[in-house]
């Protein structure tokens, strides 16, 4: 038996740096080297773009997503390389942000 892809997800212009699958909601969320993060359905349809907020340091703070995690309740937490955490709803609405000086791995 050979494994075949169920769908091909498109939309990023740069290499993918992080991704998560939320099977309960049927979503795939991915982030690329130069942002933004995209939400796809498991069928490959592009549903939403998650743009990080512009901070006092400028929009470059949100360009490099490093980690993504989604919950079955419909929240997505994204950690950016600059030390910024953002929580989004799966509808694309920014819920909260927090900056940290710690190195998260």
TIMI-2910 file (N, C-alpha, C, CB; in pm, 1 decimal, decimal comma, always signed):
<rs>
+----------+----------+----------+----------+----------+----------+----------+----------+----------+----------+----------+----------+------+
!      n_x !      n_y !      n_z !     ca_x !     ca_y !     ca_z !      c_x !      c_y !      c_z !     cb_x !     cb_y !     cb_z ! resn !
+----------+----------+----------+----------+----------+----------+----------+----------+----------+----------+----------+----------+------+
!    +83,5 !   -119,1 !     +0,0 !     +0,0 !     +0,0 !     +0,0 !    +87,4 !   +124,6 !     +0,0 !    -94,6 !     +0,3 !   +121,2 !  Unk !
!    +44,7 !   +221,2 !    -77,0 !   +114,5 !   +348,7 !    -83,8 !    +27,6 !   +457,6 !    -25,4 !   +153,3 !   +382,6 !   -228,1 !  Unk !
!    +88,5 !   +542,6 !    +55,1 !    +16,2 !   +657,1 !   +110,6 !     +7,5 !   +766,8 !     +5,3 !    +85,6 !   +710,0 !   +239,6 !  Unk !
!   -109,9 !   +823,9 !     -9,1 !   -127,9 !   +934,6 !   -102,0 !   -183,0 !  +1054,5 !    -24,6 !   -223,3 !   +894,7 !   -219,6 !  Unk !
!   -145,3 !  +1175,4 !    -64,3 !   -195,2 !  +1293,1 !     +7,1 !   -344,9 !  +1311,5 !    -14,4 !   -120,3 !  +1418,5 !    -38,1 !  Unk !
!   -412,9 !  +1356,2 !    +90,3 !   -556,8 !  +1385,1 !    +80,5 !   -580,4 !  +1517,9 !    +11,5 !   -621,7 !  +1386,3 !   +219,6 !  Unk !
!   -485,1 !  +1612,5 !    +30,8 !   -499,6 !  +1745,5 !    -28,0 !   -362,7 !  +1810,7 !    -35,8 !   -598,2 !  +1833,3 !    +54,5 !  Unk !
!   -351,0 !  +1906,9 !   -123,7 !   -230,5 !  +1988,3 !   -132,9 !   -269,9 !  +2128,2 !    -86,8 !   -170,1 !  +1989,1 !   -280,0 !  Unk !
!   -201,9 !  +2175,4 !    +17,5 !   -233,3 !  +2305,7 !    +74,5 !   -142,8 !  +2410,3 !    +11,9 !   -217,8 !  +2304,5 !   +228,5 !  Unk !
!   -201,7 !  +2518,8 !    -36,7 !   -124,8 !  +2624,4 !   -102,2 !   -150,5 !  +2758,1 !    -33,7 !   -160,4 !  +2633,0 !   -252,1 !  Unk !
!    -65,1 !  +2854,7 !    -60,6 !    -87,4 !  +2988,3 !     -8,6 !    +36,1 !  +3054,2 !    +49,8 !   -192,3 !  +2983,5 !    +94,0 !  Unk !
!   +133,3 !  +2976,2 !    +93,1 !   +255,5 !  +3034,1 !   +148,6 !   +354,0 !  +3064,8 !    +36,4 !   +319,5 !  +2938,7 !   +252,2 !  Unk !
!   +426,6 !  +3175,4 !    +53,3 !   +529,9 !  +3212,5 !    -43,8 !   +668,6 !  +3167,7 !     -0,1 !   +529,5 !  +3362,5 !    -65,6 !  Unk !
!   +683,0 !  +3130,8 !   +128,2 !   +812,6 !  +3091,2 !   +183,9 !   +798,3 !  +2956,0 !   +252,8 !   +865,9 !  +3198,5 !   +283,9 !  Unk !
!   +910,7 !  +2901,1 !   +297,5 !   +910,6 !  +2768,6 !   +360,0 !   +826,8 !  +2766,4 !   +487,3 !  +1053,5 !  +2724,8 !   +391,3 !  Unk !
!   +764,7 !  +2653,0 !   +513,1 !   +680,9 !  +2633,3 !   +631,7 !   +772,4 !  +2611,3 !   +751,8 !   +582,4 !  +2512,1 !   +612,8 !  Unk !
!   +748,8 !  +2685,6 !   +859,9 !   +830,1 !  +2673,0 !   +980,9 !   +755,7 !  +2604,1 !  +1094,0 !   +876,4 !  +2809,2 !  +1026,6 !  Unk !
!   +622,5 !  +2602,3 !  +1088,3 !   +544,5 !  +2537,6 !  +1193,4 !   +406,0 !  +2502,5 !  +1139,1 !   +533,0 !  +2629,4 !  +1318,6 !  Unk !
!   +346,9 !  +2399,7 !  +1196,5 !   +213,1 !  +2357,6 !  +1153,9 !   +148,3 !  +2275,9 !  +1264,0 !   +219,3 !  +2276,0 !  +1022,3 !  Unk !
!    +16,9 !  +2273,7 !  +1263,0 !    -59,1 !  +2190,9 !  +1355,4 !   -187,0 !  +2145,9 !  +1285,8 !    -90,8 !  +2267,8 !  +1487,4 !  Unk !
!   -239,3 !  +2034,5 !  +1332,5 !   -365,2 !  +1981,5 !  +1280,5 !   -464,1 !  +1974,3 !  +1395,7 !   -345,5 !  +1840,7 !  +1213,9 !  Unk !
!   -582,9 !  +2025,1 !  +1373,6 !   -691,3 !  +2013,3 !  +1470,6 !   -796,5 !  +1923,1 !  +1408,0 !   -751,2 !  +2154,4 !  +1509,9 !  Unk !
!   -785,4 !  +1792,7 !  +1434,0 !   -873,8 !  +1695,0 !  +1372,1 !  -1019,0 !  +1715,7 !  +1413,7 !   -829,2 !  +1554,5 !  +1407,7 !  Unk !
!  -1041,1 !  +1760,9 !  +1537,3 !  -1178,2 !  +1781,0 !  +1586,0 !  -1253,0 !  +1886,1 !  +1504,2 !  -1176,4 !  +1822,2 !  +1733,1 !  Unk !
!  -1181,7 !  +1988,3 !  +1458,9 !  -1244,5 !  +2093,5 !  +1379,7 !  -1216,6 !  +2079,6 !  +1230,0 !  -1197,0 !  +2228,3 !  +1427,6 !  Unk !
!  -1133,2 !  +1983,2 !  +1192,9 !  -1101,6 !  +1962,0 !  +1052,1 !  -1015,9 !  +2071,8 !   +992,6 !  -1227,5 !  +1949,8 !   +973,3 !  Unk !
!   -918,3 !  +2121,9 !  +1071,4 !   -836,4 !  +2234,3 !  +1027,4 !   -688,1 !  +2200,9 !  +1029,2 !   -862,6 !  +2355,1 !  +1114,6 !  Unk !
!   -615,3 !  +2263,9 !   +938,4 !   -469,9 !  +2260,5 !   +935,8 !   -424,4 !  +2405,6 !   +942,9 !   -413,9 !  +2186,7 !   +806,5 !  Unk !
!   -337,8 !  +2437,7 !  +1040,0 !   -288,7 !  +2574,1 !  +1056,0 !   -137,5 !  +2569,8 !  +1038,3 !   -328,8 !  +2634,6 !  +1195,9 !  Unk !
!    -86,1 !  +2657,2 !   +952,0 !    +56,4 !  +2655,9 !   +922,7 !   +111,0 !  +2797,4 !   +918,8 !    +83,7 !  +2584,9 !   +790,2 !  Unk !
!   +240,6 !  +2808,8 !   +950,0 !   +308,9 !  +2937,3 !   +945,2 !   +433,9 !  +2924,9 !   +861,2 !   +343,2 !  +2987,1 !  +1086,5 !  Unk !
!   +467,4 !  +3031,4 !   +788,4 !   +585,6 !  +3026,4 !   +703,4 !   +692,7 !  +3122,2 !   +752,6 !   +548,7 !  +3058,7 !   +559,4 !  Unk !
!   +809,6 !  +3108,9 !   +696,9 !   +928,1 !  +3183,4 !   +739,8 !   +903,8 !  +3334,1 !   +745,9 !  +1043,6 !  +3154,5 !   +646,3 !  Unk !
!   +832,9 !  +3388,7 !   +652,4 !   +805,5 !  +3532,8 !   +650,2 !   +657,9 !  +3563,3 !   +675,9 !   +847,8 !  +3592,2 !   +516,0 !  Unk !
!   +584,1 !  +3469,6 !   +738,3 !   +445,1 !  +3492,3 !   +774,0 !   +359,5 !  +3506,8 !   +650,5 !   +431,8 !  +3615,0 !   +861,4 !  Unk !
!   +232,0 !  +3516,2 !   +662,6 !   +149,0 !  +3500,9 !   +781,6 !   +116,8 !  +3354,7 !   +806,2 !    +20,0 !  +3581,8 !   +767,9 !  Unk !
!    +30,0 !  +3328,9 !   +904,2 !    -18,6 !  +3194,0 !   +929,7 !   -149,4 !  +3175,0 !   +853,2 !    -38,5 !  +3168,9 !  +1082,9 !  Unk !
!   -169,3 !  +3055,8 !   +801,5 !   -288,8 !  +3026,1 !   +722,1 !   -367,9 !  +2912,7 !   +784,8 !   -250,6 !  +2990,3 !   +577,8 !  Unk !
!   -499,4 !  +2921,0 !   +774,0 !   -588,1 !  +2813,5 !   +818,2 !   -650,7 !  +2751,2 !   +694,1 !   -698,5 !  +2866,4 !   +917,5 !  Unk !
!   -631,2 !  +2620,4 !   +678,8 !   -690,6 !  +2543,5 !   +568,8 !   -786,9 !  +2440,5 !   +625,7 !   -580,7 !  +2474,2 !   +483,2 !  Unk !
!   -883,5 !  +2401,6 !   +543,7 !   -965,3 !  +2285,7 !   +578,4 !   -884,1 !  +2160,9 !   +544,4 !  -1103,8 !  +2287,1 !   +502,2 !  Unk !
!   -925,4 !  +2046,5 !   +595,7 !   -854,9 !  +1920,9 !   +564,9 !   -867,0 !  +1885,5 !   +416,8 !   -910,3 !  +1805,7 !   +650,8 !  Unk !
!   -962,8 !  +1947,6 !   +347,5 !   -979,6 !  +1923,9 !   +204,1 !   -887,1 !  +2010,7 !   +119,7 !  -1123,4 !  +1949,0 !   +164,0 !  Unk !
!   -817,1 !  +2106,0 !   +185,2 !   -723,1 !  +2189,8 !   +113,2 !   -772,0 !  +2330,1 !    +84,6 !   -688,2 !  +2125,3 !    -13,1 !  Unk !
!   -894,0 !  +2364,4 !   +126,8 !   -946,2 !  +2498,8 !   +103,1 !   -883,3 !  +2598,5 !   +199,1 !  -1098,8 !  +2500,8 !   +117,3 !  Unk !
!   -835,6 !  +2711,1 !   +146,8 !   -781,9 !  +2818,4 !   +230,7 !   -899,7 !  +2892,6 !   +292,8 !   -690,3 !  +2916,3 !   +147,9 !  Unk !
!   -904,9 !  +2894,2 !   +426,5 !  -1017,5 !  +2955,2 !   +497,2 !   -986,7 !  +3094,2 !   +551,1 !  -1060,1 !  +2866,6 !   +610,2 !  Unk !
!   -870,8 !  +3111,6 !   +615,1 !   -838,3 !  +3236,5 !   +682,5 !   -687,6 !  +3262,5 !   +678,5 !   -888,0 !  +3233,3 !   +827,8 !  Unk !
!   -653,6 !  +3389,5 !   +696,5 !   -516,0 !  +3432,5 !   +716,7 !   -507,9 !  +3495,7 !   +853,9 !   -469,2 !  +3531,8 !   +605,4 !  Unk !
!   -411,9 !  +3452,8 !   +934,8 !   -392,8 !  +3508,1 !  +1068,9 !   -276,1 !  +3605,8 !  +1065,0 !   -367,5 !  +3395,2 !  +1174,0 !  Unk !
!   -305,7 !  +3733,0 !  +1074,4 !   -203,4 !  +3836,9 !  +1074,1 !   -177,9 !  +3878,8 !  +1217,5 !   -245,9 !  +3958,9 !   +986,8 !  Unk !
!    -52,1 !  +3879,6 !  +1258,7 !    -16,6 !  +3924,1 !  +1392,3 !    -37,1 !  +4073,9 !  +1406,5 !   +127,6 !  +3887,3 !  +1424,3 !  Unk !
!    -49,3 !  +4123,4 !  +1527,9 !    -72,8 !  +4266,4 !  +1548,7 !    +53,1 !  +4347,2 !  +1522,2 !   -122,5 !  +4292,4 !  +1690,7 !  Unk !
!    +35,3 !  +4473,1 !  +1489,0 !   +150,4 !  +4562,4 !  +1477,1 !   +180,9 !  +4615,2 !  +1616,1 !   +123,3 !  +4679,9 !  +1375,6 !  Unk !
!   +303,5 !  +4596,5 !  +1659,2 !   +343,6 !  +4640,7 !  +1792,5 !   +425,8 !  +4767,9 !  +1781,5 !   +423,7 !  +4530,6 !  +1865,5 !  Unk !
!   +465,3 !  +4821,7 !  +1895,6 !   +544,7 !  +4944,7 !  +1896,5 !   +679,1 !  +4925,2 !  +1827,7 !   +566,3 !  +4992,7 !  +2039,6 !  Unk !
!   +727,2 !  +4801,8 !  +1823,1 !   +854,8 !  +4773,2 !  +1756,1 !   +836,6 !  +4757,5 !  +1605,6 !   +918,1 !  +4646,5 !  +1814,2 !  Unk !
!   +713,9 !  +4761,3 !  +1558,9 !   +687,6 !  +4751,9 !  +1416,1 !   +633,2 !  +4615,9 !  +1376,7 !   +813,2 !  +4780,8 !  +1338,4 !  Unk !
!   +581,4 !  +4604,8 !  +1254,7 !   +518,8 !  +4480,7 !  +1209,5 !   +616,3 !  +4364,8 !  +1192,2 !   +448,5 !  +4505,0 !  +1080,3 !  Unk !
!   +746,8 !  +4392,4 !  +1186,0 !   +842,7 !  +4282,3 !  +1169,3 !   +842,4 !  +4187,0 !  +1287,9 !   +982,6 !  +4337,5 !  +1149,2 !  Unk !
!   +787,4 !  +4227,2 !  +1402,0 !   +776,6 !  +4138,3 !  +1518,2 !   +691,8 !  +4015,4 !  +1488,8 !   +718,0 !  +4213,5 !  +1636,4 !  Unk !
!   +598,8 !  +4025,4 !  +1398,8 !   +504,9 !  +3916,3 !  +1375,2 !   +530,8 !  +3841,2 !  +1245,9 !   +365,8 !  +3969,3 !  +1374,2 !  Unk !
!   +646,9 !  +3858,4 !  +1188,2 !   +671,1 !  +3796,4 !  +1058,8 !   +723,0 !  +3653,8 !  +1065,4 !   +766,6 !  +3878,2 !   +983,0 !  Unk !
!   +772,6 !  +3609,8 !  +1178,1 !   +836,9 !  +3478,5 !  +1182,3 !   +773,6 !  +3387,6 !  +1286,8 !   +985,5 !  +3493,7 !  +1210,7 !  Unk !
!   +663,0 !  +3320,7 !  +1251,6 !   +603,2 !  +3226,7 !  +1346,5 !   +693,6 !  +3107,3 !  +1368,8 !   +466,5 !  +3180,0 !  +1297,2 !  Unk !
!   +705,6 !  +3066,6 !  +1493,8 !   +796,0 !  +2957,7 !  +1529,9 !   +720,9 !  +2834,0 !  +1579,2 !   +893,2 !  +3004,5 !  +1636,5 !  Unk !
!   +616,0 !  +2854,0 !  +1657,1 !   +536,2 !  +2743,7 !  +1711,1 !   +388,0 !  +2775,6 !  +1696,4 !   +571,5 !  +2717,2 !  +1859,8 !  Unk !
!   +308,5 !  +2672,6 !  +1668,7 !   +162,8 !  +2687,4 !  +1658,8 !    +98,4 !  +2571,8 !  +1732,2 !   +115,2 !  +2692,3 !  +1509,7 !  Unk !
!     -9,3 !  +2600,8 !  +1803,5 !    -90,4 !  +2495,3 !  +1864,3 !   -237,2 !  +2537,4 !  +1858,1 !    -46,1 !  +2467,7 !  +2012,4 !  Unk !
!   -323,2 !  +2445,1 !  +1822,9 !   -467,0 !  +2471,2 !  +1816,2 !   -539,3 !  +2385,2 !  +1918,2 !   -521,7 !  +2444,2 !  +1674,2 !  Unk !
!   -648,7 !  +2437,7 !  +1969,5 !   -729,9 !  +2361,6 !  +2065,2 !   -859,9 !  +2318,1 !  +1998,8 !   -759,5 !  +2445,8 !  +2192,5 !  Unk !
!   -921,6 !  +2217,7 !  +2054,7 !  -1049,0 !  +2171,1 !  +2001,0 !  -1162,2 !  +2269,5 !  +2027,7 !  -1083,8 !  +2036,1 !  +2059,8 !  Unk !
!  -1136,7 !  +2367,7 !  +2115,1 !  -1236,9 !  +2470,7 !  +2143,1 !  -1232,7 !  +2583,8 !  +2040,5 !  -1215,9 !  +2527,4 !  +2283,2 !  Unk !
!  -1136,2 !  +2581,4 !  +1951,1 !  -1130,8 !  +2681,6 !  +1845,3 !  -1035,9 !  +2796,4 !  +1870,5 !  -1264,5 !  +2735,8 !  +1823,3 !  Unk !
!   -931,8 !  +2775,6 !  +1951,4 !   -830,5 !  +2878,0 !  +1975,1 !   -698,5 !  +2832,4 !  +1915,1 !   -814,9 !  +2907,2 !  +2126,6 !  Unk !
!   -622,1 !  +2927,8 !  +1867,9 !   -492,2 !  +2900,0 !  +1809,2 !   -389,7 !  +2989,3 !  +1876,3 !   -493,4 !  +2921,9 !  +1655,4 !  Unk !
!   -285,0 !  +2929,4 !  +1934,1 !   -176,8 !  +3004,4 !  +1997,1 !    -56,7 !  +2999,4 !  +1904,4 !   -141,7 !  +2947,1 !  +2138,7 !  Unk !
!     -2,9 !  +3116,5 !  +1875,0 !   +114,1 !  +3126,5 !  +1787,8 !   +224,9 !  +3197,4 !  +1864,9 !    +80,2 !  +3202,8 !  +1654,7 !  Unk !
!   +343,5 !  +3137,9 !  +1863,3 !   +461,7 !  +3200,1 !  +1923,4 !   +551,9 !  +3245,2 !  +1809,9 !   +537,0 !  +3101,1 !  +2020,6 !  Unk !
!   +585,4 !  +3374,2 !  +1810,4 !   +670,8 !  +3431,2 !  +1707,6 !   +814,2 !  +3439,2 !  +1757,4 !   +620,4 !  +3569,9 !  +1666,0 !  Unk !
!   +908,0 !  +3435,7 !  +1664,3 !  +1050,6 !  +3435,1 !  +1694,5 !  +1092,8 !  +3552,9 !  +1783,2 !  +1130,0 !  +3437,3 !  +1565,6 !  Unk !
!  +1021,5 !  +3662,5 !  +1776,2 !  +1055,5 !  +3782,5 !  +1852,0 !  +1015,4 !  +3775,1 !  +1999,6 !   +990,1 !  +3901,7 !  +1788,6 !  Unk !
!   +947,8 !  +3666,8 !  +2042,1 !   +905,0 !  +3653,5 !  +2180,6 !   +760,9 !  +3693,4 !  +2203,0 !   +992,7 !  +3735,2 !  +2268,4 !  Unk !
!   +683,8 !  +3704,1 !  +2098,2 !   +544,2 !  +3744,2 !  +2108,1 !   +453,1 !  +3623,0 !  +2096,0 !   +509,9 !  +3847,5 !  +2000,3 !  Unk !
!   +361,1 !  +3607,9 !  +2191,2 !   +255,1 !  +3508,3 !  +2184,3 !   +128,0 !  +3577,6 !  +2137,7 !   +233,8 !  +3438,0 !  +2322,2 !  Unk !
!    +54,2 !  +3515,4 !  +2047,6 !    -76,2 !  +3566,5 !  +2005,2 !   -177,5 !  +3452,6 !  +2013,1 !    -69,7 !  +3626,0 !  +1860,1 !  Unk !
!   -296,9 !  +3483,9 !  +2060,4 !   -407,1 !  +3388,0 !  +2063,0 !   -513,6 !  +3438,4 !  +1966,5 !   -465,3 !  +3369,9 !  +2208,4 !  Unk !
!   -549,6 !  +3352,4 !  +1871,7 !   -651,6 !  +3384,7 !  +1772,3 !   -768,8 !  +3287,7 !  +1786,9 !   -592,7 !  +3378,9 !  +1628,2 !  Unk !
!   -886,8 !  +3331,9 !  +1748,2 !   -997,3 !  +3238,7 !  +1729,1 !   -979,5 !  +3178,2 !  +1590,2 !  -1138,4 !  +3309,9 !  +1744,8 !  Unk !
!  -1043,1 !  +3065,6 !  +1563,2 !  -1030,1 !  +3006,4 !  +1430,3 !  -1103,0 !  +3089,8 !  +1325,5 !  -1084,1 !  +2863,2 !  +1430,3 !  Unk !
!  -1178,9 !  +3189,0 !  +1368,7 !  -1241,2 !  +3282,7 !  +1276,2 !  -1146,2 !  +3395,0 !  +1236,3 !  -1366,7 !  +3340,8 !  +1338,0 !  Unk !
!  -1023,4 !  +3394,0 !  +1291,0 !   -922,7 !  +3491,3 !  +1252,7 !   -915,0 !  +3613,3 !  +1341,6 !   -947,3 !  +3534,6 !  +1115,7 !  Unk !
!   -993,6 !  +3617,6 !  +1447,3 !   -993,3 !  +3733,5 !  +1536,8 !   -883,0 !  +3719,7 !  +1641,1 !  -1130,3 !  +3749,4 !  +1605,8 !  Unk !
!   -803,4 !  +3824,6 !  +1656,7 !   -698,3 !  +3826,4 !  +1758,0 !   -763,2 !  +3841,6 !  +1895,2 !   -595,8 !  +3941,5 !  +1731,3 !  Unk !
!   -736,9 !  +3747,3 !  +1986,0 !   -798,0 !  +3747,1 !  +2118,1 !   -707,6 !  +3810,0 !  +2224,4 !   -833,0 !  +3605,4 !  +2158,0 !  Unk !
!   -577,4 !  +3780,6 !  +2219,2 !   -485,1 !  +3830,0 !  +2321,9 !   -341,9 !  +3822,6 !  +2269,3 !   -499,4 !  +3748,2 !  +2453,9 !  Unk !
!   -255,0 !  +3904,5 !  +2330,2 !   -112,5 !  +3899,9 !  +2300,1 !    -34,4 !  +3909,7 !  +2430,2 !    -72,0 !  +4013,9 !  +2202,4 !  Unk !
!    +89,0 !  +3858,9 !  +2426,9 !   +177,9 !  +3867,4 !  +2541,8 !   +321,5 !  +3859,4 !  +2490,8 !   +148,0 !  +3754,0 !  +2645,9 !  Unk !
!   +406,1 !  +3946,9 !  +2541,0 !   +547,4 !  +3943,1 !  +2503,4 !   +627,7 !  +3882,7 !  +2616,2 !   +600,1 !  +4084,1 !  +2469,0 !  Unk !
!   +734,7 !  +3809,9 !  +2578,7 !   +822,8 !  +3748,6 !  +2676,8 !   +967,0 !  +3761,5 !  +2631,1 !   +786,0 !  +3600,9 !  +2699,1 !  Unk !
!  +1057,1 !  +3768,1 !  +2726,8 !  +1199,5 !  +3771,0 !  +2693,2 !  +1261,3 !  +3631,3 !  +2700,3 !  +1274,1 !  +3866,3 !  +2787,1 !  Unk !
!  +1183,4 !  +3532,0 !  +2743,6 !  +1232,0 !  +3395,1 !  +2755,1 !  +1246,6 !  +3331,9 !  +2617,1 !  +1137,5 !  +3311,5 !  +2842,5 !  Unk !
!  +1337,5 !  +3237,4 !  +2605,8 !  +1354,9 !  +3159,8 !  +2482,8 !  +1265,0 !  +3037,2 !  +2493,2 !  +1506,0 !  +3118,5 !  +2460,4 !  Unk !
!  +1167,0 !  +3028,0 !  +2406,7 !  +1069,6 !  +2918,4 !  +2406,7 !  +1110,0 !  +2819,4 !  +2298,1 !   +923,1 !  +2971,2 !  +2383,5 !  Unk !
!  +1112,4 !  +2690,7 !  +2333,0 !  +1146,3 !  +2587,4 !  +2234,7 !  +1039,3 !  +2481,2 !  +2231,5 !  +1282,4 !  +2524,1 !  +2266,1 !  Unk !
+----------+----------+----------+----------+----------+----------+----------+----------+----------+----------+----------+----------+------+
</rs>
